[in-house]
């Protein structure tokens, strides 16, 4: 296990870069995933390297942009748009306006290494800004998928209002994610329901208890089910599902998707007067739901390491209904089939699905497994490794295919 964990610490600083088509401006970011810790959010810190002779009196601007797509691109007709683009951060990078800005450790290392033509920039996410979420399209869907995404856009222009030319502009896709708190707590979510029948005495009782309130992506979920049949009906089978609930706040649309399910007839039928205690184990994964349209994912930068969308968290004192963008929640749903005339007994137990907290043992294990899964992919990517051991910086190019950009 130590060998796997050590893989996460082979590279001290990993920096992503992307250059404009004309090669005159290069943008460096220390990471692509920025974490919302509920009470604060990681700043978007980067460095721009520019050929100053190319500017000829012009300036370099950088923007933090979010796009909220709440409808299919192919349905946009007669000028009707199903997306909103908002610039939530704007900064003049070259020449620097704020020469006394506070630098992050990554920016300090990059400025030292890249020389006098490097200029820093920093953005902060607004409070209650939504997390990055992509709704998985079907094979028939064309255009960009629905969801919320963020990018850092850098361009050369005479003034802030100019859009700049494509050959001197560059866009880097980033993600805003939420991580679990440091402690998962000791609360065990549970639900107890019962069902009576017309013209029949007695009831069927169903109790469902989960072993945790917060689960990490890829973690096994255990649902303990207790069925007590004090009626004259029989329970034919039991079905247990993990349900992802999605709300698109812009159009007040809500829907659900089953991201894991298991049906069992073991111990069935549960005859009158009998009872059953059973534990179901489920693992909700994105790769198990690649063909299901509408499943919410944690952004969509790369095909091989995308997760199911994390549960939407709000800060203490805030109402979950105040969340904007695409709101995601999860529950375990258990159904008892009581026959054609008896109908079904159904209950839902809510839980949270999140990334492990930074610095935790679970996070180290999570990163190590991601490292193992992506080793083959990194072998084929165009990466430039420095030879200076004191800086220990790795530069990795942003792939154009991840951005869905035209060449």
Buried (B, 14 or more C-beta within 10 A) or exposed (E): EEEBBEBBEEBEBBBBBBBBEBEBBBBBBBBBBBBBBBEEBBBBBBBBBBEEEBBEEBBBBBBBBBBBBBBBBEEEEEEEEBBEEEEBBEBBBBEBEEEEEEBBEBBEBBBEBBEEEBBBBBBBBEEEBBBBBBBBBEEEBEBBBBBBBBBBBBBBBEEEEEEBEEEBBBBBBBBBBBBBEEEBEEEEBEBEBBBEBEEEEBBBBBBBBBBBBBBBBBBEBBBBBBBBBBBBBBBBBBBBBBBBBBBBBBEEEEEBBBBBBEEBEEBBBBEBEBEBEBEBEBBBBBEEBEEBBBBBBBBBBEEEEBBBBBBBBBEEEEEEEEBEBBBBBBBBBBBBBBEEEBEEBEBBBBBBBBBBBBEBEBBBBBBBBBBEEBEEEEEEEEBEEBEEEEBBBBBBEBBEEBBEEEE
